[in-house]
Amino acid sequence: MGDTIKNEHKSFNLAKHPILMLGLICLCSAVIFGTKPFSGTGIIFLLCVIFFIIIITFSQSKTDEKFKVTAVKSSGYAILFFIGYCIISIQQKSGAFLFLFAVFLAVIYGLYCYINDTLDTKKVIMILFILAFALKLAYVLYTTVHQRQHDVENFDGASRGHAAYILYILNHWYLPDFDVRMHWQFYHPPLHHFIAAIWLKIQSNLGIATEASYEGLQYLSLFYSSISMYLSYRIMQELRLRRTGLIVAFAIVAFHPTFIILAGSVNNDILSVAFMLGAILNTLVWYKNQTIKNILKIALCIGLGMLTKLSVWMVAPAVAIVFIIVLIQNRDKFKKLILQMLAFGVVSIPIGLFWSVRNYLMYKVPFTYVPELSKTSSQYIGNYSVLDRLFDFNFSQFESVYTQFVFYSGKYFEYNPTIALFKTAMFDEVINDTYYPEIKYSGIVLFWSGVVLALLGFIAIIYMLIRKKSMKPAFKVFFATLTAIILASYYIFCFKFPFTCTQNVRYVVPLITVGAVFIGLWLTKTLGKKTKSVKVFRIAVCAITVCFCISSAITYTLIGI
């Protein structure tokens, strides 16, 4: 009996490895949809796999067999009930049907748990995770590698853009042996492009057609976006968000349009975001449990992140401040902590700075090199004064809630970095009601609810940082530093390179998670308070979040239809 228990304890439990499991789910998605147009059968199969696996992952314990069995039975009944309609009505072009099917399963499961009085916070998070993943996958299915991309160009042998960079590595299997300034976007560190090239090679060896393999690159981005969603949830757990606070914070991240769009983008943005979130999470973990394993996780996240995109450096100063605070607080462990920090530097610095040092030594490329557009470019906005760009919030700029980019049917080039943040966060640059008239109403709701949540998130950060006992002082300093550096870097970048394309939320994505976390923390701190003002506040935040999530889901479903 003892041997049996011991063996069971050592058995591999997939539920304990959520990132590995997300990788398997994304791989399953690529296998089903990557080689041929998706079908009703494929959708049903995929949703069943996702539904069953994630339910098991978020089960309360390994021994909770009753919960697992009832979940499988209820979803099985839903599939049997719905399968006839799926086969008859599914259309090849309706990639959004995937999300609708996920909604159906989630509603059935949610109702089942509610009726049986088992619907708790953990199960709500699980349902939101399933729905958000399905929405991102639907976006990937109806978005090609030539649509709504940033700096990618075409996979047609061109010598510029992320596509050319990936193909160069695929064809040569070594780093560019020339001055990276000669080819647009080749200045970026190579990790993302190497991983993409390896994935293309694997697909080729499996006999997948060339064009289909290019589309298959989006499943890497889907994986990174899903990891970002999971890491955001873990950050919320580390900061002890509970109940409504946890649900609201996670819902904002899960259904945020930026993470949906990045799930279909094949550049290096979303992988760098995942590494930054990983660095944030592991810093919180290391502060509580100062082991060599935990600090090396931070080192790898920052090092590999900078090997993906140099902007990941922005998390490093905040991490360094936490290191200093821990040293001061634990002077009796000074030697042990110094050794850990030396190990951190030995791992993170060579990896993170390798690309910049190499290019400087070989070709004198400046460490901070970024290719600059010509001032003759039509999107040059340097002619606006600093005051206009920072403080002009004339309502005429909100007559359209979509990014004003003349290239994409806009009336002018967006020039206010703050307004551009709000607009690109919801719709990026290309999405507007001219190209997609069906989102005319849902887009407006999405934008204004998103603006309210963004402002609330900023207020929450300030309020919780100055409020006593809202979180550990070290965490306050950490998040204050991180937020200040990312925002300052963004505005400096916008003024140093005064072009509309530089005013994009993709340069501040981690702040979406930070803002959501602080909203959730604010709500968590109001638990148990029954004053009228607190009740109104909680109801208002929940209502706005519901509007945001529903309008996001509707908008990015209608675009697919």
Secondary structure as a PSIPRED ss2 file (coil, helix, strand):
# PSIPRED VFORMAT (PSIPRED V4.0)

   1 M C   1.000  0.000  0.000
   2 G H   0.000  1.000  0.000
   3 D H   0.000  1.000  0.000
   4 T H   0.000  1.000  0.000
   5 I H   0.000  1.000  0.000
   6 K H   0.000  1.000  0.000
   7 N H   0.000  1.000  0.000
   8 E H   0.000  1.000  0.000
   9 H H   0.000  1.000  0.000
  10 K H   0.000  1.000  0.000
  11 S C   1.000  0.000  0.000
  12 F C   1.000  0.000  0.000
  13 N C   1.000  0.000  0.000
  14 L H   0.000  1.000  0.000
  15 A H   0.000  1.000  0.000
  16 K H   0.000  1.000  0.000
  17 H C   1.000  0.000  0.000
  18 P H   0.000  1.000  0.000
  19 I H   0.000  1.000  0.000
  20 L H   0.000  1.000  0.000
  21 M H   0.000  1.000  0.000
  22 L H   0.000  1.000  0.000
  23 G H   0.000  1.000  0.000
  24 L H   0.000  1.000  0.000
  25 I H   0.000  1.000  0.000
  26 C H   0.000  1.000  0.000
  27 L H   0.000  1.000  0.000
  28 C H   0.000  1.000  0.000
  29 S H   0.000  1.000  0.000
  30 A H   0.000  1.000  0.000
  31 V H   0.000  1.000  0.000
  32 I H   0.000  1.000  0.000
  33 F H   0.000  1.000  0.000
  34 G C   1.000  0.000  0.000
  35 T C   1.000  0.000  0.000
  36 K C   1.000  0.000  0.000
  37 P C   1.000  0.000  0.000
  38 F C   1.000  0.000  0.000
  39 S C   1.000  0.000  0.000
  40 G H   0.000  1.000  0.000
  41 T H   0.000  1.000  0.000
  42 G H   0.000  1.000  0.000
  43 I H   0.000  1.000  0.000
  44 I H   0.000  1.000  0.000
  45 F H   0.000  1.000  0.000
  46 L H   0.000  1.000  0.000
  47 L H   0.000  1.000  0.000
  48 C H   0.000  1.000  0.000
  49 V H   0.000  1.000  0.000
  50 I H   0.000  1.000  0.000
  51 F H   0.000  1.000  0.000
  52 F H   0.000  1.000  0.000
  53 I H   0.000  1.000  0.000
  54 I H   0.000  1.000  0.000
  55 I H   0.000  1.000  0.000
  56 I H   0.000  1.000  0.000
  57 T H   0.000  1.000  0.000
  58 F C   1.000  0.000  0.000
  59 S C   1.000  0.000  0.000
  60 Q C   1.000  0.000  0.000
  61 S C   1.000  0.000  0.000
  62 K C   1.000  0.000  0.000
  63 T C   1.000  0.000  0.000
  64 D C   1.000  0.000  0.000
  65 E H   0.000  1.000  0.000
  66 K H   0.000  1.000  0.000
  67 F H   0.000  1.000  0.000
  68 K H   0.000  1.000  0.000
  69 V H   0.000  1.000  0.000
  70 T H   0.000  1.000  0.000
  71 A H   0.000  1.000  0.000
  72 V H   0.000  1.000  0.000
  73 K H   0.000  1.000  0.000
  74 S H   0.000  1.000  0.000
  75 S H   0.000  1.000  0.000
  76 G H   0.000  1.000  0.000
  77 Y H   0.000  1.000  0.000
  78 A H   0.000  1.000  0.000
  79 I H   0.000  1.000  0.000
  80 L H   0.000  1.000  0.000
  81 F H   0.000  1.000  0.000
  82 F H   0.000  1.000  0.000
  83 I H   0.000  1.000  0.000
  84 G H   0.000  1.000  0.000
  85 Y H   0.000  1.000  0.000
  86 C H   0.000  1.000  0.000
  87 I H   0.000  1.000  0.000
  88 I H   0.000  1.000  0.000
  89 S H   0.000  1.000  0.000
  90 I C   1.000  0.000  0.000
  91 Q C   1.000  0.000  0.000
  92 Q C   1.000  0.000  0.000
  93 K C   1.000  0.000  0.000
  94 S C   1.000  0.000  0.000
  95 G C   1.000  0.000  0.000
  96 A C   1.000  0.000  0.000
  97 F H   0.000  1.000  0.000
  98 L H   0.000  1.000  0.000
  99 F H   0.000  1.000  0.000
 100 L H   0.000  1.000  0.000
 101 F H   0.000  1.000  0.000
 102 A H   0.000  1.000  0.000
 103 V H   0.000  1.000  0.000
 104 F H   0.000  1.000  0.000
 105 L H   0.000  1.000  0.000
 106 A H   0.000  1.000  0.000
 107 V H   0.000  1.000  0.000
 108 I H   0.000  1.000  0.000
 109 Y H   0.000  1.000  0.000
 110 G H   0.000  1.000  0.000
 111 L H   0.000  1.000  0.000
 112 Y H   0.000  1.000  0.000
 113 C H   0.000  1.000  0.000
 114 Y H   0.000  1.000  0.000
 115 I H   0.000  1.000  0.000
 116 N C   1.000  0.000  0.000
 117 D C   1.000  0.000  0.000
 118 T C   1.000  0.000  0.000
 119 L C   1.000  0.000  0.000
 120 D C   1.000  0.000  0.000
 121 T H   0.000  1.000  0.000
 122 K H   0.000  1.000  0.000
 123 K H   0.000  1.000  0.000
 124 V H   0.000  1.000  0.000
 125 I H   0.000  1.000  0.000
 126 M H   0.000  1.000  0.000
 127 I H   0.000  1.000  0.000
 128 L H   0.000  1.000  0.000
 129 F H   0.000  1.000  0.000
 130 I H   0.000  1.000  0.000
 131 L H   0.000  1.000  0.000
 132 A H   0.000  1.000  0.000
 133 F H   0.000  1.000  0.000
 134 A H   0.000  1.000  0.000
 135 L H   0.000  1.000  0.000
 136 K H   0.000  1.000  0.000
 137 L H   0.000  1.000  0.000
 138 A H   0.000  1.000  0.000
 139 Y H   0.000  1.000  0.000
 140 V H   0.000  1.000  0.000
 141 L H   0.000  1.000  0.000
 142 Y H   0.000  1.000  0.000
 143 T C   1.000  0.000  0.000
 144 T C   1.000  0.000  0.000
 145 V C   1.000  0.000  0.000
 146 H C   1.000  0.000  0.000
 147 Q C   1.000  0.000  0.000
 148 R C   1.000  0.000  0.000
 149 Q C   1.000  0.000  0.000
 150 H C   1.000  0.000  0.000
 151 D C   1.000  0.000  0.000
 152 V C   1.000  0.000  0.000
 153 E C   1.000  0.000  0.000
 154 N C   1.000  0.000  0.000
 155 F C   1.000  0.000  0.000
 156 D C   1.000  0.000  0.000
 157 G C   1.000  0.000  0.000
 158 A C   1.000  0.000  0.000
 159 S C   1.000  0.000  0.000
 160 R C   1.000  0.000  0.000
 161 G H   0.000  1.000  0.000
 162 H H   0.000  1.000  0.000
 163 A H   0.000  1.000  0.000
 164 A H   0.000  1.000  0.000
 165 Y H   0.000  1.000  0.000
 166 I H   0.000  1.000  0.000
 167 L H   0.000  1.000  0.000
 168 Y H   0.000  1.000  0.000
 169 I H   0.000  1.000  0.000
 170 L H   0.000  1.000  0.000
 171 N H   0.000  1.000  0.000
 172 H H   0.000  1.000  0.000
 173 W C   1.000  0.000  0.000
 174 Y C   1.000  0.000  0.000
 175 L C   1.000  0.000  0.000
 176 P C   1.000  0.000  0.000
 177 D C   1.000  0.000  0.000
 178 F C   1.000  0.000  0.000
 179 D C   1.000  0.000  0.000
 180 V H   0.000  1.000  0.000
 181 R H   0.000  1.000  0.000
 182 M H   0.000  1.000  0.000
 183 H C   1.000  0.000  0.000
 184 W C   1.000  0.000  0.000
 185 Q C   1.000  0.000  0.000
 186 F C   1.000  0.000  0.000
 187 Y C   1.000  0.000  0.000
 188 H C   1.000  0.000  0.000
 189 P C   1.000  0.000  0.000
 190 P C   1.000  0.000  0.000
 191 L H   0.000  1.000  0.000
 192 H H   0.000  1.000  0.000
 193 H H   0.000  1.000  0.000
 194 F H   0.000  1.000  0.000
 195 I H   0.000  1.000  0.000
 196 A H   0.000  1.000  0.000
 197 A H   0.000  1.000  0.000
 198 I H   0.000  1.000  0.000
 199 W H   0.000  1.000  0.000
 200 L H   0.000  1.000  0.000
 201 K H   0.000  1.000  0.000
 202 I H   0.000  1.000  0.000
 203 Q H   0.000  1.000  0.000
 204 S H   0.000  1.000  0.000
 205 N H   0.000  1.000  0.000
 206 L C   1.000  0.000  0.000
 207 G C   1.000  0.000  0.000
 208 I C   1.000  0.000  0.000
 209 A C   1.000  0.000  0.000
 210 T H   0.000  1.000  0.000
 211 E H   0.000  1.000  0.000
 212 A H   0.000  1.000  0.000
 213 S H   0.000  1.000  0.000
 214 Y H   0.000  1.000  0.000
 215 E H   0.000  1.000  0.000
 216 G H   0.000  1.000  0.000
 217 L C   1.000  0.000  0.000
 218 Q H   0.000  1.000  0.000
 219 Y H   0.000  1.000  0.000
 220 L H   0.000  1.000  0.000
 221 S H   0.000  1.000  0.000
 222 L H   0.000  1.000  0.000
 223 F H   0.000  1.000  0.000
 224 Y H   0.000  1.000  0.000
 225 S H   0.000  1.000  0.000
 226 S H   0.000  1.000  0.000
 227 I H   0.000  1.000  0.000
 228 S H   0.000  1.000  0.000
 229 M H   0.000  1.000  0.000
 230 Y H   0.000  1.000  0.000
 231 L H   0.000  1.000  0.000
 232 S H   0.000  1.000  0.000
 233 Y H   0.000  1.000  0.000
 234 R H   0.000  1.000  0.000
 235 I H   0.000  1.000  0.000
 236 M H   0.000  1.000  0.000
 237 Q H   0.000  1.000  0.000
 238 E H   0.000  1.000  0.000
 239 L C   1.000  0.000  0.000
 240 R C   1.000  0.000  0.000
 241 L C   1.000  0.000  0.000
 242 R C   1.000  0.000  0.000
 243 R H   0.000  1.000  0.000
 244 T H   0.000  1.000  0.000
 245 G H   0.000  1.000  0.000
 246 L H   0.000  1.000  0.000
 247 I H   0.000  1.000  0.000
 248 V H   0.000  1.000  0.000
 249 A H   0.000  1.000  0.000
 250 F H   0.000  1.000  0.000
 251 A H   0.000  1.000  0.000
 252 I H   0.000  1.000  0.000
 253 V H   0.000  1.000  0.000
 254 A H   0.000  1.000  0.000
 255 F C   1.000  0.000  0.000
 256 H C   1.000  0.000  0.000
 257 P H   0.000  1.000  0.000
 258 T H   0.000  1.000  0.000
 259 F H   0.000  1.000  0.000
 260 I H   0.000  1.000  0.000
 261 I H   0.000  1.000  0.000
 262 L H   0.000  1.000  0.000
 263 A H   0.000  1.000  0.000
 264 G C   1.000  0.000  0.000
 265 S C   1.000  0.000  0.000
 266 V C   1.000  0.000  0.000
 267 N C   1.000  0.000  0.000
 268 N C   1.000  0.000  0.000
 269 D H   0.000  1.000  0.000
 270 I H   0.000  1.000  0.000
 271 L H   0.000  1.000  0.000
 272 S H   0.000  1.000  0.000
 273 V H   0.000  1.000  0.000
 274 A H   0.000  1.000  0.000
 275 F H   0.000  1.000  0.000
 276 M H   0.000  1.000  0.000
 277 L H   0.000  1.000  0.000
 278 G H   0.000  1.000  0.000
 279 A H   0.000  1.000  0.000
 280 I H   0.000  1.000  0.000
 281 L H   0.000  1.000  0.000
 282 N H   0.000  1.000  0.000
 283 T H   0.000  1.000  0.000
 284 L H   0.000  1.000  0.000
 285 V H   0.000  1.000  0.000
 286 W H   0.000  1.000  0.000
 287 Y H   0.000  1.000  0.000
 288 K H   0.000  1.000  0.000
 289 N C   1.000  0.000  0.000
 290 Q C   1.000  0.000  0.000
 291 T C   1.000  0.000  0.000
 292 I H   0.000  1.000  0.000
 293 K H   0.000  1.000  0.000
 294 N H   0.000  1.000  0.000
 295 I H   0.000  1.000  0.000
 296 L H   0.000  1.000  0.000
 297 K H   0.000  1.000  0.000
 298 I H   0.000  1.000  0.000
 299 A H   0.000  1.000  0.000
 300 L H   0.000  1.000  0.000
 301 C H   0.000  1.000  0.000
 302 I H   0.000  1.000  0.000
 303 G H   0.000  1.000  0.000
 304 L H   0.000  1.000  0.000
 305 G H   0.000  1.000  0.000
 306 M H   0.000  1.000  0.000
 307 L C   1.000  0.000  0.000
 308 T C   1.000  0.000  0.000
 309 K C   1.000  0.000  0.000
 310 L H   0.000  1.000  0.000
 311 S H   0.000  1.000  0.000
 312 V H   0.000  1.000  0.000
 313 W H   0.000  1.000  0.000
 314 M H   0.000  1.000  0.000
 315 V H   0.000  1.000  0.000
 316 A H   0.000  1.000  0.000
 317 P H   0.000  1.000  0.000
 318 A H   0.000  1.000  0.000
 319 V H   0.000  1.000  0.000
 320 A H   0.000  1.000  0.000
 321 I H   0.000  1.000  0.000
 322 V H   0.000  1.000  0.000
 323 F H   0.000  1.000  0.000
 324 I H   0.000  1.000  0.000
 325 I H   0.000  1.000  0.000
 326 V H   0.000  1.000  0.000
 327 L H   0.000  1.000  0.000
 328 I H   0.000  1.000  0.000
 329 Q H   0.000  1.000  0.000
 330 N C   1.000  0.000  0.000
 331 R H   0.000  1.000  0.000
 332 D H   0.000  1.000  0.000
 333 K H   0.000  1.000  0.000
 334 F H   0.000  1.000  0.000
 335 K H   0.000  1.000  0.000
 336 K H   0.000  1.000  0.000
 337 L H   0.000  1.000  0.000
 338 I H   0.000  1.000  0.000
 339 L H   0.000  1.000  0.000
 340 Q H   0.000  1.000  0.000
 341 M H   0.000  1.000  0.000
 342 L H   0.000  1.000  0.000
 343 A H   0.000  1.000  0.000
 344 F H   0.000  1.000  0.000
 345 G H   0.000  1.000  0.000
 346 V H   0.000  1.000  0.000
 347 V H   0.000  1.000  0.000
 348 S H   0.000  1.000  0.000
 349 I H   0.000  1.000  0.000
 350 P H   0.000  1.000  0.000
 351 I H   0.000  1.000  0.000
 352 G H   0.000  1.000  0.000
 353 L H   0.000  1.000  0.000
 354 F H   0.000  1.000  0.000
 355 W H   0.000  1.000  0.000
 356 S H   0.000  1.000  0.000
 357 V H   0.000  1.000  0.000
 358 R H   0.000  1.000  0.000
 359 N H   0.000  1.000  0.000
 360 Y H   0.000  1.000  0.000
 361 L H   0.000  1.000  0.000
 362 M H   0.000  1.000  0.000
 363 Y H   0.000  1.000  0.000
 364 K C   1.000  0.000  0.000
 365 V C   1.000  0.000  0.000
 366 P C   1.000  0.000  0.000
 367 F C   1.000  0.000  0.000
 368 T C   1.000  0.000  0.000
 369 Y C   1.000  0.000  0.000
 370 V C   1.000  0.000  0.000
 371 P C   1.000  0.000  0.000
 372 E C   1.000  0.000  0.000
 373 L C   1.000  0.000  0.000
 374 S C   1.000  0.000  0.000
 375 K C   1.000  0.000  0.000
 376 T C   1.000  0.000  0.000
 377 S C   1.000  0.000  0.000
 378 S C   1.000  0.000  0.000
 379 Q C   1.000  0.000  0.000
 380 Y E   0.000  0.000  1.000
 381 I C   1.000  0.000  0.000
 382 G C   1.000  0.000  0.000
 383 N C   1.000  0.000  0.000
 384 Y C   1.000  0.000  0.000
 385 S C   1.000  0.000  0.000
 386 V H   0.000  1.000  0.000
 387 L H   0.000  1.000  0.000
 388 D H   0.000  1.000  0.000
 389 R H   0.000  1.000  0.000
 390 L H   0.000  1.000  0.000
 391 F H   0.000  1.000  0.000
 392 D C   1.000  0.000  0.000
 393 F C   1.000  0.000  0.000
 394 N C   1.000  0.000  0.000
 395 F H   0.000  1.000  0.000
 396 S H   0.000  1.000  0.000
 397 Q H   0.000  1.000  0.000
 398 F H   0.000  1.000  0.000
 399 E C   1.000  0.000  0.000
 400 S C   1.000  0.000  0.000
 401 V C   1.000  0.000  0.000
 402 Y C   1.000  0.000  0.000
 403 T C   1.000  0.000  0.000
 404 Q C   1.000  0.000  0.000
 405 F C   1.000  0.000  0.000
 406 V H   0.000  1.000  0.000
 407 F H   0.000  1.000  0.000
 408 Y H   0.000  1.000  0.000
 409 S C   1.000  0.000  0.000
 410 G C   1.000  0.000  0.000
 411 K C   1.000  0.000  0.000
 412 Y C   1.000  0.000  0.000
 413 F C   1.000  0.000  0.000
 414 E C   1.000  0.000  0.000
 415 Y C   1.000  0.000  0.000
 416 N C   1.000  0.000  0.000
 417 P H   0.000  1.000  0.000
 418 T H   0.000  1.000  0.000
 419 I H   0.000  1.000  0.000
 420 A H   0.000  1.000  0.000
 421 L H   0.000  1.000  0.000
 422 F H   0.000  1.000  0.000
 423 K H   0.000  1.000  0.000
 424 T H   0.000  1.000  0.000
 425 A H   0.000  1.000  0.000
 426 M H   0.000  1.000  0.000
 427 F H   0.000  1.000  0.000
 428 D C   1.000  0.000  0.000
 429 E C   1.000  0.000  0.000
 430 V C   1.000  0.000  0.000
 431 I C   1.000  0.000  0.000
 432 N C   1.000  0.000  0.000
 433 D C   1.000  0.000  0.000
 434 T C   1.000  0.000  0.000
 435 Y C   1.000  0.000  0.000
 436 Y C   1.000  0.000  0.000
 437 P H   0.000  1.000  0.000
 438 E H   0.000  1.000  0.000
 439 I H   0.000  1.000  0.000
 440 K H   0.000  1.000  0.000
 441 Y H   0.000  1.000  0.000
 442 S H   0.000  1.000  0.000
 443 G H   0.000  1.000  0.000
 444 I H   0.000  1.000  0.000
 445 V H   0.000  1.000  0.000
 446 L H   0.000  1.000  0.000
 447 F H   0.000  1.000  0.000
 448 W H   0.000  1.000  0.000
 449 S H   0.000  1.000  0.000
 450 G H   0.000  1.000  0.000
 451 V H   0.000  1.000  0.000
 452 V H   0.000  1.000  0.000
 453 L H   0.000  1.000  0.000
 454 A H   0.000  1.000  0.000
 455 L H   0.000  1.000  0.000
 456 L H   0.000  1.000  0.000
 457 G H   0.000  1.000  0.000
 458 F H   0.000  1.000  0.000
 459 I H   0.000  1.000  0.000
 460 A H   0.000  1.000  0.000
 461 I H   0.000  1.000  0.000
 462 I H   0.000  1.000  0.000
 463 Y H   0.000  1.000  0.000
 464 M H   0.000  1.000  0.000
 465 L H   0.000  1.000  0.000
 466 I H   0.000  1.000  0.000
 467 R C   1.000  0.000  0.000
 468 K C   1.000  0.000  0.000
 469 K C   1.000  0.000  0.000
 470 S C   1.000  0.000  0.000
 471 M C   1.000  0.000  0.000
 472 K C   1.000  0.000  0.000
 473 P H   0.000  1.000  0.000
 474 A H   0.000  1.000  0.000
 475 F H   0.000  1.000  0.000
 476 K H   0.000  1.000  0.000
 477 V H   0.000  1.000  0.000
 478 F H   0.000  1.000  0.000
 479 F H   0.000  1.000  0.000
 480 A H   0.000  1.000  0.000
 481 T H   0.000  1.000  0.000
 482 L H   0.000  1.000  0.000
 483 T H   0.000  1.000  0.000
 484 A H   0.000  1.000  0.000
 485 I H   0.000  1.000  0.000
 486 I H   0.000  1.000  0.000
 487 L H   0.000  1.000  0.000
 488 A H   0.000  1.000  0.000
 489 S H   0.000  1.000  0.000
 490 Y H   0.000  1.000  0.000
 491 Y H   0.000  1.000  0.000
 492 I H   0.000  1.000  0.000
 493 F H   0.000  1.000  0.000
 494 C H   0.000  1.000  0.000
 495 F H   0.000  1.000  0.000
 496 K H   0.000  1.000  0.000
 497 F C   1.000  0.000  0.000
 498 P C   1.000  0.000  0.000
 499 F E   0.000  0.000  1.000
 500 T H   0.000  1.000  0.000
 501 C H   0.000  1.000  0.000
 502 T H   0.000  1.000  0.000
 503 Q C   1.000  0.000  0.000
 504 N C   1.000  0.000  0.000
 505 V H   0.000  1.000  0.000
 506 R H   0.000  1.000  0.000
 507 Y H   0.000  1.000  0.000
 508 V C   1.000  0.000  0.000
 509 V C   1.000  0.000  0.000
 510 P H   0.000  1.000  0.000
 511 L H   0.000  1.000  0.000
 512 I H   0.000  1.000  0.000
 513 T H   0.000  1.000  0.000
 514 V H   0.000  1.000  0.000
 515 G H   0.000  1.000  0.000
 516 A H   0.000  1.000  0.000
 517 V H   0.000  1.000  0.000
 518 F H   0.000  1.000  0.000
 519 I H   0.000  1.000  0.000
 520 G H   0.000  1.000  0.000
 521 L H   0.000  1.000  0.000
 522 W H   0.000  1.000  0.000
 523 L H   0.000  1.000  0.000
 524 T H   0.000  1.000  0.000
 525 K H   0.000  1.000  0.000
 526 T C   1.000  0.000  0.000
 527 L C   1.000  0.000  0.000
 528 G C   1.000  0.000  0.000
 529 K C   1.000  0.000  0.000
 530 K C   1.000  0.000  0.000
 531 T C   1.000  0.000  0.000
 532 K H   0.000  1.000  0.000
 533 S H   0.000  1.000  0.000
 534 V H   0.000  1.000  0.000
 535 K H   0.000  1.000  0.000
 536 V H   0.000  1.000  0.000
 537 F H   0.000  1.000  0.000
 538 R H   0.000  1.000  0.000
 539 I H   0.000  1.000  0.000
 540 A H   0.000  1.000  0.000
 541 V H   0.000  1.000  0.000
 542 C H   0.000  1.000  0.000
 543 A H   0.000  1.000  0.000
 544 I H   0.000  1.000  0.000
 545 T H   0.000  1.000  0.000
 546 V H   0.000  1.000  0.000
 547 C H   0.000  1.000  0.000
 548 F H   0.000  1.000  0.000
 549 C H   0.000  1.000  0.000
 550 I H   0.000  1.000  0.000
 551 S H   0.000  1.000  0.000
 552 S H   0.000  1.000  0.000
 553 A H   0.000  1.000  0.000
 554 I H   0.000  1.000  0.000
 555 T H   0.000  1.000  0.000
 556 Y H   0.000  1.000  0.000
 557 T H   0.000  1.000  0.000
 558 L H   0.000  1.000  0.000
 559 I C   1.000  0.000  0.000
 560 G C   1.000  0.000  0.000
 561 I C   1.000  0.000  0.000
